[in-house]
């Protein structure tokens, strides 16, 4: 999976999102965080929806019982950068409140129904993360 992710990021960046800008019809954002252990910049492609002036993503990790590393990184250092197509923005990550998640989850699962399957696979409560431009 890491090799696929690395190729996805490379093609997305080189093509300005023309290649890799969608996945199964859903839009893809590149999220760059700082590794909590290494201090190195890490970039991950994620599906997203726009919510007012913010972006909502799902910390599903494919339904695994552990959080995805990008979310663990953001919990330590919430400042990050996103790239949508050719546009880059600085953002600050926040976990959606229960009310926000209740509103956003149906929109996210409409975009990508597999998120419901991921939630069924794990005992943890999958987080919705809101990325707010700074």
HUWOMO-V908513 format. One record per residue. N is the residue number from 1. RES is the residue in one small letter. SS is DSSP state (A for helix, B for strand, O for the rest). Layout:
n=N res=RES ss=SS
n=N res=RES ss=SS
//
This chain:
n=1 res=x ss=O
n=2 res=x ss=A
n=3 res=x ss=A
n=4 res=x ss=A
n=5 res=x ss=A
n=6 res=x ss=A
n=7 res=x ss=A
n=8 res=x ss=A
n=9 res=x ss=A
n=10 res=x ss=A
n=11 res=x ss=A
n=12 res=x ss=A
n=13 res=x ss=A
n=14 res=x ss=A
n=15 res=x ss=A
n=16 res=x ss=O
n=17 res=x ss=O
n=18 res=x ss=O
n=19 res=x ss=O
n=20 res=x ss=O
n=21 res=x ss=O
n=22 res=x ss=B
n=23 res=x ss=B
n=24 res=x ss=O
n=25 res=x ss=O
n=26 res=x ss=B
n=27 res=x ss=B
n=28 res=x ss=B
n=29 res=x ss=B
n=30 res=x ss=B
n=31 res=x ss=B
n=32 res=x ss=B
n=33 res=x ss=B
n=34 res=x ss=B
n=35 res=x ss=O
n=36 res=x ss=O
n=37 res=x ss=O
n=38 res=x ss=O
n=39 res=x ss=O
n=40 res=x ss=O
n=41 res=x ss=B
n=42 res=x ss=B
n=43 res=x ss=B
n=44 res=x ss=B
n=45 res=x ss=B
n=46 res=x ss=B
n=47 res=x ss=B
n=48 res=x ss=O
n=49 res=x ss=B
n=50 res=x ss=B
n=51 res=x ss=B
n=52 res=x ss=O
n=53 res=x ss=O
n=54 res=x ss=B
n=55 res=x ss=B
n=56 res=x ss=B
n=57 res=x ss=B
n=58 res=x ss=B
n=59 res=x ss=B
n=60 res=x ss=O
n=61 res=x ss=A
n=62 res=x ss=A
n=63 res=x ss=A
n=64 res=x ss=O
n=65 res=x ss=O
n=66 res=x ss=O
n=67 res=x ss=O
n=68 res=x ss=O
n=69 res=x ss=A
n=70 res=x ss=A
n=71 res=x ss=A
n=72 res=x ss=A
n=73 res=x ss=A
n=74 res=x ss=A
n=75 res=x ss=A
n=76 res=x ss=A
n=77 res=x ss=O
n=78 res=x ss=O
n=79 res=x ss=B
n=80 res=x ss=B
n=81 res=x ss=B
n=82 res=x ss=B
n=83 res=x ss=B
n=84 res=x ss=B
n=85 res=x ss=O
n=86 res=x ss=O
n=87 res=x ss=B
n=88 res=x ss=B
n=89 res=x ss=B
n=90 res=x ss=B
n=91 res=x ss=B
n=92 res=x ss=B
n=93 res=x ss=B
n=94 res=x ss=B
n=95 res=x ss=B
n=96 res=x ss=O
n=97 res=x ss=O
n=98 res=x ss=A
n=99 res=x ss=A
n=100 res=x ss=A
n=101 res=x ss=A
n=102 res=x ss=A
n=103 res=x ss=A
n=104 res=x ss=A
n=105 res=x ss=A
n=106 res=x ss=A
n=107 res=x ss=A
n=108 res=x ss=A
n=109 res=x ss=A
n=110 res=x ss=A
n=111 res=x ss=A
n=112 res=x ss=O
n=113 res=x ss=O
n=114 res=x ss=A
n=115 res=x ss=A
n=116 res=x ss=A
n=117 res=x ss=A
n=118 res=x ss=A
n=119 res=x ss=A
n=120 res=x ss=A
n=121 res=x ss=A
n=122 res=x ss=O
n=123 res=x ss=O
n=124 res=x ss=O
n=125 res=x ss=O
n=126 res=x ss=O
n=127 res=x ss=B
n=128 res=x ss=B
n=129 res=x ss=B
n=130 res=x ss=B
n=131 res=x ss=B
n=132 res=x ss=B
n=133 res=x ss=B
n=134 res=x ss=O
//
